[in-house]
Amino acid sequence: MSFEDDLRSALRREAAPDGFAERVIALAGSGGAKRPIPIALWRRPLVWALAAGLLVAAAIPPAASEYRRRREERAMAAKQELLLALTVTRVKLLKAQDKIQRTQRRAL
């Protein structure tokens, strides 16, 4: 036998068993066949994926805010250090300038 013959014999029409139509109508009238038991909500992968997504979405704004706050604190500390360094440099330059002027006055 060939594949086509096997397929043809497998797909040939057969008469429905006795009482088949009555059983189908009785099931349809009684509310249908047994419904499958639903999977518990917490066992569904989509629910877990959604929960994880919401958790990440809830964690991003506070983390970004904390990062921005720390960056601003570091910038302010760097500004204070720069101002202190400029003040020290100014004082030293004024002392050096004063010393040069005193030395020049003595030389005259």
Contacts in CASP RR format, 6 or more apart in sequence:
PFRMAT RR
TARGET T0000
AUTHOR 0000-0000-0000
METHOD contacts of the structure
MODEL  1
MSFEDDLRSALRREAAPDGFAERVIALAGSGGAKRPIPIALWRRPLVWAL
AAGLLVAAAIPPAASEYRRRREERAMAAKQELLLALTVTRVKLLKAQDKI
QRTQRRAL
27 33 0 8 1.000
41 47 0 8 1.000
42 48 0 8 1.000
END
